[in-house]
Amino acid sequence: MNDKHFVTVSDLKQSPAKVIDRAKRTGEPVPILRNNQLEGYYVPANALRLINATDEEVQSAFDAVLDQYGDALTWLAKN
């Protein structure tokens, strides 16, 4: 498999486990190309968690980010 941010359909056919492992490791969708055109994405299950989250779960995640990075975000907003 190549080291670029995308994989080809051939890469996917040759080693689907590598694509799945990469998506799990990074938590990011992996773009899939066919004939040098974007065909779609392999999306790890944990990436869908926020899409399907309740309002309370989203608020909790937002609060956790603010707790951890609030001072830095405030500084960045002012500068």
Z-matrix of the N, CA and C atoms (Angstrom, degrees):
N
C 1 1.450
C 2 1.522 1 108.56
N 3 1.325 2 116.32 1 141.90
C 4 1.458 3 119.35 2 -179.35
C 5 1.523 4 110.56 3 -76.50
N 6 1.336 5 115.85 4 166.41
C 7 1.461 6 121.15 5 -175.27
C 8 1.524 7 112.92 6 -96.39
N 9 1.324 8 118.13 7 4.87
C 10 1.456 9 120.41 8 179.56
C 11 1.522 10 109.28 9 -71.68
N 12 1.304 11 116.62 10 172.15
C 13 1.459 12 120.30 11 -177.48
C 14 1.516 13 112.52 12 -71.23
N 15 1.329 14 118.02 13 -13.24
C 16 1.457 15 121.57 14 178.42
C 17 1.523 16 109.83 15 -112.71
N 18 1.314 17 116.31 16 168.51
C 19 1.462 18 122.06 17 170.84
C 20 1.520 19 107.44 18 -127.89
N 21 1.302 20 115.62 19 156.40
C 22 1.455 21 119.68 20 177.23
C 23 1.523 22 109.20 21 -93.43
N 24 1.319 23 115.50 22 164.90
C 25 1.459 24 119.60 23 175.57
C 26 1.524 25 109.52 24 -59.12
N 27 1.336 26 116.88 25 -37.18
C 28 1.470 27 120.29 26 177.33
C 29 1.525 28 111.30 27 -61.63
N 30 1.339 29 117.17 28 -42.12
C 31 1.469 30 121.39 29 175.90
C 32 1.520 31 110.31 30 -58.83
N 33 1.320 32 115.20 31 -44.72
C 34 1.460 33 120.91 32 -178.49
C 35 1.524 34 111.09 33 -63.47
N 36 1.328 35 116.66 34 -42.93
C 37 1.459 36 120.78 35 178.32
C 38 1.521 37 111.37 36 -65.02
N 39 1.338 38 115.84 37 -40.69
C 40 1.457 39 121.11 38 -176.71
C 41 1.521 40 112.10 39 -68.97
N 42 1.317 41 116.88 40 -40.40
C 43 1.458 42 119.65 41 -175.76
C 44 1.528 43 111.36 42 -149.58
N 45 1.330 44 117.25 43 75.13
C 46 1.463 45 119.03 44 179.28
C 47 1.528 46 112.77 45 -60.88
N 48 1.329 47 117.21 46 -31.97
C 49 1.468 48 120.34 47 -179.86
C 50 1.524 49 111.48 48 -61.83
N 51 1.340 50 117.68 49 -36.40
C 52 1.468 51 120.15 50 178.48
C 53 1.521 52 111.44 51 -65.04
N 54 1.327 53 116.10 52 -39.84
C 55 1.465 54 119.84 53 178.96
C 56 1.527 55 110.01 54 -66.09
N 57 1.319 56 116.33 55 -44.64
C 58 1.469 57 121.23 56 178.77
C 59 1.521 58 110.53 57 -62.45
N 60 1.336 59 117.25 58 -45.14
C 61 1.467 60 120.80 59 179.44
C 62 1.520 61 111.62 60 -62.77
N 63 1.327 62 116.43 61 -40.54
C 64 1.471 63 119.69 62 178.49
C 65 1.523 64 110.68 63 -62.26
N 66 1.324 65 116.49 64 -44.65
C 67 1.461 66 120.05 65 179.81
C 68 1.525 67 110.87 66 -63.61
N 69 1.324 68 117.06 67 -41.04
C 70 1.473 69 120.10 68 177.33
C 71 1.520 70 110.94 69 -63.73
N 72 1.343 71 116.25 70 -42.98
C 73 1.468 72 121.09 71 -176.88
C 74 1.523 73 111.18 72 -65.48
N 75 1.333 74 116.94 73 -43.83
C 76 1.465 75 120.11 74 -176.03
C 77 1.522 76 112.77 75 -89.02
N 78 1.347 77 116.46 76 -23.58
C 79 1.457 78 119.92 77 -175.22
C 80 1.513 79 113.27 78 73.51
N 81 1.325 80 116.38 79 9.68
C 82 1.462 81 121.94 80 -177.16
C 83 1.522 82 111.19 81 -111.31
N 84 1.321 83 117.32 82 149.16
C 85 1.465 84 120.05 83 173.05
C 86 1.531 85 110.31 84 -61.66
N 87 1.322 86 116.62 85 146.03
C 88 1.463 87 122.17 86 178.63
C 89 1.531 88 107.92 87 -106.41
N 90 1.337 89 117.65 88 116.76
C 91 1.465 90 119.77 89 178.77
C 92 1.529 91 110.81 90 -68.81
N 93 1.334 92 116.45 91 138.15
C 94 1.455 93 122.76 92 -179.90
C 95 1.531 94 108.01 93 -114.13
N 96 1.347 95 116.40 94 126.99
C 97 1.455 96 121.64 95 178.99
C 98 1.525 97 110.67 96 -107.62
N 99 1.327 98 115.14 97 143.52
C 100 1.458 99 121.58 98 170.25
C 101 1.524 100 106.66 99 -133.22
N 102 1.322 101 115.47 100 125.49
C 103 1.476 102 121.19 101 -176.73
C 104 1.528 103 111.09 102 53.56
N 105 1.328 104 115.56 103 43.66
C 106 1.463 105 123.73 104 178.57
C 107 1.527 106 113.90 105 61.13
N 108 1.313 107 117.38 106 20.78
C 109 1.463 108 122.28 107 176.37
C 110 1.521 109 108.89 108 -121.27
N 111 1.317 110 116.31 109 141.18
C 112 1.452 111 119.85 110 177.35
C 113 1.521 112 109.53 111 -63.37
N 114 1.312 113 116.03 112 122.22
C 115 1.456 114 121.54 113 -179.08
C 116 1.524 115 111.31 114 -99.91
N 117 1.323 116 116.33 115 -35.28
C 118 1.453 117 120.47 116 -179.02
C 119 1.520 118 109.59 117 171.33
N 120 1.321 119 115.06 118 -163.96
C 121 1.461 120 121.67 119 -177.71
C 122 1.523 121 109.82 120 -134.31
N 123 1.330 122 115.37 121 145.51
C 124 1.453 123 119.26 122 164.26
C 125 1.520 124 104.65 123 -94.31
N 126 1.310 125 116.49 124 120.91
C 127 1.464 126 121.36 125 -176.53
C 128 1.516 127 108.92 126 -111.82
N 129 1.340 128 117.31 127 121.46
C 130 1.457 129 119.16 128 178.54
C 131 1.531 130 110.56 129 -67.32
N 132 1.309 131 116.00 130 148.85
C 133 1.461 132 121.40 131 -176.21
C 134 1.527 133 112.02 132 -56.67
N 135 1.332 134 117.44 133 -38.53
C 136 1.468 135 119.14 134 -177.64
C 137 1.527 136 112.35 135 -68.52
N 138 1.333 137 118.42 136 -18.19
C 139 1.461 138 120.97 137 177.44
C 140 1.520 139 111.26 138 -72.09
N 141 1.313 140 117.09 139 -21.87
C 142 1.459 141 121.34 140 -179.77
C 143 1.521 142 112.71 141 -86.64
N 144 1.306 143 116.45 142 -8.22
C 145 1.458 144 120.48 143 -176.07
C 146 1.530 145 112.16 144 -56.56
N 147 1.322 146 117.78 145 -45.23
C 148 1.462 147 120.85 146 -178.30
C 149 1.526 148 111.26 147 -71.18
N 150 1.321 149 117.38 148 -33.91
C 151 1.464 150 120.30 149 178.63
C 152 1.523 151 110.45 150 -61.03
N 153 1.321 152 116.48 151 -38.52
C 154 1.457 153 121.97 152 -177.73
C 155 1.527 154 113.21 153 -95.15
N 156 1.329 155 116.76 154 8.23
C 157 1.460 156 120.98 155 -175.16
C 158 1.527 157 111.83 156 -73.95
N 159 1.319 158 114.26 157 150.84
C 160 1.460 159 120.20 158 173.44
C 161 1.529 160 108.92 159 -77.24
N 162 1.312 161 116.71 160 166.42
C 163 1.465 162 120.64 161 177.37
C 164 1.526 163 111.01 162 -57.77
N 165 1.316 164 116.43 163 -38.89
C 166 1.466 165 120.84 164 -179.72
C 167 1.534 166 111.17 165 -65.86
N 168 1.318 167 116.90 166 -39.36
C 169 1.473 168 120.49 167 179.05
C 170 1.526 169 110.76 168 -67.97
N 171 1.326 170 117.04 169 -38.64
C 172 1.467 171 120.35 170 177.16
C 173 1.526 172 109.88 171 -65.45
N 174 1.322 173 117.44 172 -44.52
C 175 1.455 174 120.75 173 178.93
C 176 1.518 175 111.10 174 -61.33
N 177 1.320 176 117.18 175 -41.14
C 178 1.458 177 121.50 176 178.85
C 179 1.530 178 111.21 177 -63.16
N 180 1.331 179 117.17 178 -42.74
C 181 1.461 180 120.99 179 178.05
C 182 1.528 181 110.31 180 -64.56
N 183 1.325 182 117.18 181 -42.16
C 184 1.454 183 122.10 182 178.47
C 185 1.528 184 110.65 183 -61.88
N 186 1.327 185 116.40 184 -45.63
C 187 1.469 186 120.94 185 178.88
C 188 1.529 187 111.10 186 -61.74
N 189 1.321 188 117.48 187 -38.68
C 190 1.469 189 121.01 188 179.26
C 191 1.528 190 110.83 189 -64.02
N 192 1.328 191 117.28 190 -39.87
C 193 1.468 192 120.83 191 177.68
C 194 1.522 193 109.70 192 -65.84
N 195 1.326 194 116.90 193 -44.25
C 196 1.468 195 119.37 194 178.41
C 197 1.517 196 111.95 195 -62.43
N 198 1.330 197 117.03 196 -40.58
C 199 1.467 198 120.18 197 178.02
C 200 1.519 199 111.03 198 -60.25
N 201 1.323 200 116.27 199 -40.02
C 202 1.462 201 119.66 200 -175.37
C 203 1.526 202 112.25 201 -83.00
N 204 1.330 203 117.84 202 -37.80
C 205 1.469 204 121.02 203 -171.30
C 206 1.524 205 113.97 204 -122.69
N 207 1.318 206 117.41 205 10.44
C 208 1.461 207 120.86 206 -175.70
C 209 1.515 208 114.54 207 -55.76
N 210 1.327 209 117.54 208 -45.17
C 211 1.469 210 120.21 209 -179.04
C 212 1.522 211 110.78 210 -62.66
N 213 1.319 212 116.26 211 -43.70
C 214 1.465 213 119.95 212 179.84
C 215 1.531 214 110.76 213 -66.11
N 216 1.317 215 117.28 214 -39.68
C 217 1.467 216 120.47 215 178.99
C 218 1.522 217 111.58 216 -65.45
N 219 1.315 218 115.72 217 -39.25
C 220 1.464 219 120.09 218 177.77
C 221 1.519 220 110.11 219 -64.13
N 222 1.328 221 116.71 220 -45.09
C 223 1.462 222 121.03 221 178.47
C 224 1.525 223 110.82 222 -60.82
N 225 1.331 224 116.56 223 -45.90
C 226 1.472 225 119.98 224 179.57
C 227 1.524 226 111.55 225 -62.13
N 228 1.312 227 117.55 226 -39.52
C 229 1.456 228 121.22 227 -179.72
C 230 1.531 229 111.60 228 -63.53
N 231 1.321 230 116.36 229 -33.48
C 232 1.466 231 121.09 230 -178.50
C 233 1.510 232 112.86 231 -83.57
N 234 1.324 233 117.31 232 -19.39
C 235 1.472 234 120.42 233 -175.63
C 236 1.463 235 109.51 234 -112.92
